[in-house]
Amino acid sequence: MKTLFLTNRVPFPPNSGYPIVVYNTIKGLVKLGVDVTLFSINTNKHRIDTDDIYDPVFEHIKFYSFNVDTEVNIWGAVLNIFSDQSYNVSRFFDEEAARLLEDILKENEFDIIQFEGLFVVPYLDVVKANSNAKVIYRAHNIEFEVWERIAMREQFTPRRKYLQFLARRLKHYETEQINRFHQVFAISEPDRQSIVRFGCETALDVFPVALDFEKYVTKPSSVGFPTLFHLGAMDWRPNKEGLEWFLDEIWPDIEKLNSELRFYIAGKNMQREFFEYDSENLVVEGEIFDAVEFMNSKSIMIVPLLSASGMRVKIIEGMAMRKCIIATSMAAEGIMCEHGKDILIADTADEFYRSILQCITNPKKWHEIGDNARKTVERDHDINVISVRMLKVYEKLISV
């Protein structure tokens, strides 16, 4: 079976949510003998020097990429207001990239072509004009819902109005495109329900984040206690606003609980203002080399998201590392977890305070939650199980 994956960024190395999802999907299918070709938009924001990719999965696929400048341009944004396109999406389309993709399609005959996320959907017309393959849309989240939630929290009226405008454009595009595919994959059950509500009439299945658990080996002797940590890309607005809320509204009281308590903050593109919070008890590390090793050395994971959609990959990874995770309902959305058993849910400052207090005064509690978390993700997110199920969907599609 020959498959082509279209991605809006190069998924090597798999060091954040989107790349991890794509990488593990490809890794699992390659292991099952699927012939995989990858075509990636290589953006300025996430630019990868493709000559420096050294990865065993990379060695088993055919790879093409095209550099596209997706940076927000003030004049482009203004002119877009007078068009009928979503500015969020249209920035990822490039005529030369489309021609390269057309050449790939003319030289190869694919059975399945999978679009990983909304931002590569502008290339659907190129695919349909040059291939008879079955096309699949993988919804990594509901994009317009993310922007609706961000707009809802914006207090500066002109900015809120513009964010609402972007969300409306995204919603129109997202709902308009969904039925042009032979199959849709949602990443969580809540997302599946949202896709149904906005009119999906095509085949629809849930394929959550898949993990290779051989990578997530815990070393209990290396875990520091009492330690809190937050890990996430800080150029993603929901991460930034959630962490700011936690640091301003919750951390000052938490810091007083125990003089030995440490809070570590790490992630790519750490904004300058976060380094101003740095203190004896709060360590801002910025980008780290090894996320698994970083998580292994800490005890309690804090995820204070206030606006998001999809499934938080870092929570799944934290659960795989047997971490006790304290997260908002929004952050845990779509994960089959249970408050008090394999995660702690906190939506207010008081709930975060009480959950953290409970964990640092009763170490047995966070150990139990961490152990249960590992069992949960092994049940729901095993790369081998998910890959076999995805391949069966492929086989069913091409048999019709």
N, C-alpha and C positions, 0 to 999 in steps of 0.2 A: 504493500500500500504506500502510495506517495502523497505526502502532505506538504503544504506550504503554510507557514505561519507569518502573519504580518504583525509587526509590533511598532509601537510609537517611541521606543527607545531600545538600545542594545541591552539584552538581558544578561550580559557578562560584564563584571562579576555579579552574581546574585546576592546583592548586599542591601536590598530594600524591598518593600512590598511587591511592586509590580514585577521587577526582575525575578524575584524568588518564585512567584506564581508561574511565570512563563518558563523559567529555567527548569523547574521541577516537572512541569507538564511535558516539556520536550525530553527531559532525562528519562521519565517513566516510559514514554512511547518508544524512544530509541531502544531501550532495554527489551521491549517487546518485538523488536525487529521492524518497526515502522521507518520508512525512508523519509527523513525530515529535511526540508529546505526552509531557511529563515531569511526573511527580508525585513530589515529594521531601518526605521527613520532614526538617524543619529543627530539629535538636537544639540544646540549650543549648551543648554542647561545641563544636560546629562551626557556630554560628549565623551566618547570612549575611543581611544586609539586602538582600532581593531587589529593593528599589527602586533599589539602587546597582549592579545588574548591567549592565555595558556590554560586550557581546561579540557579534561577528558571528554566531556559532552560535546564541546566545540569541534573536537577532532572527528566526530561521527556525523556531522551534518554539513550540508552545503549552505554557505552563508553569503548574503549580499547586504550592503548597507548604503545609505545615501545621506549625506550631510544636509540638513535643512535648518535654516535659521527661524526658530519659532518665537524669538523674543518679542515681547509686547512693544508695539510701535504706536506712539500717541496719534500720529496721523492715520495709520492703518486702523486704529480703533475708532477714530472719528468717522472716517469714510465708511467703515463697516456699518455704522448706525443707519446709513442710507441704503444699505443692501438688504437682502433677505437671508443672509448667511449668518451662522453662528461664528463669532470671532474666535471663540475658544477652540473650535474644530478646524476652521478654514486655514489657520496658521500652519497646520501640519501637512497641507497639500502643496506639492511642488510639481510643476510640469515635467521637469527632467527626471525626478524620482518616478513619476508615472510612466515615463518612457522606458526607464530601466526595468520597471516591473512588467511592462508590456513585453519587452524582449525576453524576460525570464519565462513568461507564460507561453510565448510562441515557441520557445526552445524545449519546454517540458510539458508533459501531460500529467496533471495532478488529479488525484481522486478527491481529496479534501483540501479546502483552503480555509484556514481559521483566522479570523480577525480578532486580535487580542486588544479589546477596548475600543471605545468610541472614536478615538483620534486617528485611527487608520481606516475608518469607514468611508472617508472621502475617496478612497481608491477602489471602492466596490464597483463602480461603473467600468473601470479599466479591467477588473477581473471578469466581470460578466461579459464584456465584449471580446475577451480573448481566451476564455476557458469554459469548459463544460463541467468543471468540478462542482461538487456540493459545497456550499458556502455556509460557514458557521460563525456566529457572532458570540464572543465571550465577553459578557458584561462584568468587568472588574468591580464596578459599583454602578449606582444610578447617578450619573454625572449631574443632572439638573437638580437633584435633591441635595447634593453637596452644596451647590451654589445658592439654593433657596435657603438652606440653614445658615450659611455664612451671611447672606443678606439680612436675615431675620435678626442677627446679633449686631449688625453694624449700626452705630448710633449717629454717625455723620450722614445727614439726610441725602446730599448729592451722591455720595459714594453708595449708599444703600439703594438709591433709585437705579444707579447704573448696574449694580450687582443683580438687582431684580430683573433688569432688562436682559442681562447676559443669561440668567437662569431661564427666562421665558424662551429666548432663542434656542438654548440648549434643549429645552423640553420639546420644542417643536421638532427640532432635528432628530433627537433621540427617538421620539415616538413615531416619527415618519419613516425612519429607516428600519425599524425592528422587524417588520414583516417582509422585508426583501431577502431574508435569509432562509435557508432550508432548515436550520436548527439554531436555537439560542441556548447558551449555557449561562445560568446565573451562578454567582459565587456563594449565595446564601439563600435560605428559604424566605426571609423577609424581602430580599431583592426579587426573588421569583414572583412573589405576590404583587410587588410593585409593577413588575413588567406585565403581568396579567392585567392589572388594573388599567394600565395605559394602552391596552388594546392589542397585546400580542396574540396572534392567531396561529403562529407557527409552532413546531415542536419545541418544548421547553423543558430542560433538565437542570438540576442543581449539581454543580461540581465545585466543592469547596477547595480551599488552599490545600495542596498536598505537600507533605514533608517526608524526607528521607531520614528516618530516625537514627541511622548510623552516624549522622553528623552531630546529633544532639546528645552527647555523652556528658553526664553530670559528674562533678568531682566534689562531693560534700565537704571534704577537708579544705577546699579552697574558698568556701563561702564565708564572707565576712558578715558579722552580725553585731549590732543592728545597722543595716544599710538599706536605704531606699534607692531606686534608680528610675530614670526616665530615658527611653531610647527611641529616637525617631527623627526623620529628616525635618529640619527646622525651616526649610523653605516652602513647606506645605502649610498653608494657612491654618487649618484646623489644629495641627500640632502646636503651632506657635501660640494661638489664642488660648488653647487649653492649658498649656504650661504657664503662660502669664497669669491666668486666673489662679492656678494652684500656688504659684510663688507669691502672689500678692495677697490672696485671701486665706490660704491654709498653712503654708510653710512657716510663717512667723510663730504660730502657736505650736506647730509640730516640733520646731527646733528647740523649744523649751522643755520638751518631755524628757530628754536624755542628753547629757553633755557629750556622750560618745556616739550619738546618732549621726550618721553621715548620709547626705543625699547627693547622688552622682547623676549628672545630666550629660548625655552624649547624643550625637547625631550629626549628619552632614549639614553643611551650610549653616552652622550655628550663628545666629544673629548677634551683632555686637552688644546689644542691650542685655543679653543674658549673662555675659561675663561680668556685668556690674553687680549681679547678685552673688558673685563668688565670695565665699567666706570660709572660716575654719570648718564649718559644718556642711557647707554646700560647695561641691566641686564641679565646675563646668569643664568638661573634657573636650568638647567639640567632636570632630569626626574620629572614630576609632578604627583600628585595623581589623579586629576580630570581634564581631558582635557576640558570638557564642561564648567566647572566653570572658568577655565583659559581663554578660549575664550570669555566667557560672560563678563569678566572684562576688555577686551581690545577692541579697535575700528577698527583697520585696519590690515588685514592679508597680510603678504608678502610671496610670493611663487616663488622664483627665480630659478626654476629648469632649467638646461641647457641640461639634458639628461634623458629621461624616456620613459615609454610606459604604456599602460593601462589607468587607471583612478585614479586620486589622491583623495583618500577617505577623507583626511583632508580638501580639498577644498569643497567637498560636505558637510562635517560637518560644516565648516565655513559658508557656504551659509545658512545652516539650522539655524545657530545661528545669522542670519541677519548681518553678517560681510561684510564690504566692502573689497573685495579681489583684490589685485594687483598681477598679476601673469604673467609669460611668456606664450607664445603661447604653448610651450612644456608642461608646467604644466597643462594648461587648456584643453589639447587635449582630445577629446572624451566627454567633458561635453557640453550639449546643452545650452550654454550661449552666451551672446552678449555683445561685448565691449561697454562700456558706459551706458549700461542698467542694467545688473546684475553682472558685473565684469569689471575690468579695466585690459587690456592687455598691458604689457610693456616688450619689448625684448632687450632694450638697457639701458645703465646707464641713458641717458638723458630722456628716456621715463619713467623710474621709478621715476626719480627726479620730472618730471612735474606732474605725477599722484599723488605722495605723497603731493606735494605742493598744488595741486588742492583740495585734501581732507582736509588738515589741515587748509586751508584758507576759505574753504566753507563747514562747517559741514553738511549742508543740502544735499550736493551731496553724501557723503558717507552713510547718512541715507537712501536716496532714493535707492541707489544701494543695500544696505543691505536688504531692504524690498522687492525689486524685486528678489533678490537672493533666499529668502525664498520661494517666490511664484514659482520660477523655479524648485527648488528641490522637492517641494510638488507635482508638476505636473509630474516630471520624475522619482522620486526615492522613492515613497511610498512603504513600505514593504508589505502592504496588497495587493496592485495591482500587484506588481511583483511576489509575492508568488502564487497568484491564476493563473497567466499566466504560471509560471514554472510548477505547478501541472498539468495544461492542456497539456503541452508538455509531461510530464511523462505518463499521461493517453493515449495519442496518441501513444507513443512509445510501450507501453505494449499491446496495442490493435492490433498491426500489427502481 
